[in-house]
Amino acid sequence: MPKEIVREEVLSLPQVKKLLEKRFSEGEPNYLQKITYDYVTKFSKLPSEKAEELLNKLKAEGISPESAAQIVNIMPSVIDELRVLVSTEKKLFLPSELEKILSIINSFRE
């Protein structure tokens, strides 16, 4: 029987890791879940709590959930990297706004 999609939500890698850890505690993971967990463990750059907080701050700056999740996944360190990630936004960001967003990102860097 096919599974029903209850809701759709954009998640960052640390949030996916947290979700998979919760599912693992409920039972044995399948092969795809194990591979996904290995991937997100390797490439997550923040703990899930910090990632959620950063996502909220980025959304408050006018960034869409999709772009905010990619920013959390990549954690850009220079404005040129950040500019590429926000280039799909409907809003154009001024250099001063990009500097502010980059300083927010840097405050979460470990």
BELLIN-V693134 format. One record per backbone hydrogen bond with DSSP energy under -0.5 kcal/mol. CO is the residue of the C=O (numbers start at 1). NH is the residue of the N-H. Records with the same first field share a line. If there is no record, write none. Layout:
BEGIN
CO = NH / NH
END
This chain:
BEGIN
4 = 6
12 = 16
13 = 17
14 = 18
15 = 19
16 = 20
17 = 21
18 = 22
19 = 23
20 = 24
21 = 25
22 = 26
23 = 26 / 27
30 = 34
31 = 35
32 = 36
33 = 37
34 = 38
35 = 39
36 = 40
37 = 41
38 = 42
39 = 43
40 = 44
47 = 51
48 = 52
49 = 53
50 = 54
51 = 55
52 = 56
53 = 57
54 = 58
55 = 59
56 = 60
57 = 61
58 = 61 / 63
59 = 62
64 = 68
65 = 69
66 = 70
67 = 71
68 = 72
69 = 73
70 = 74
71 = 75
78 = 82
79 = 83
80 = 84
81 = 85
82 = 86
84 = 87
86 = 89
91 = 93
94 = 98
95 = 99
96 = 100
97 = 101
98 = 102
99 = 103
100 = 104
101 = 105
102 = 106
103 = 107
104 = 108
105 = 108 / 109
106 = 109
END
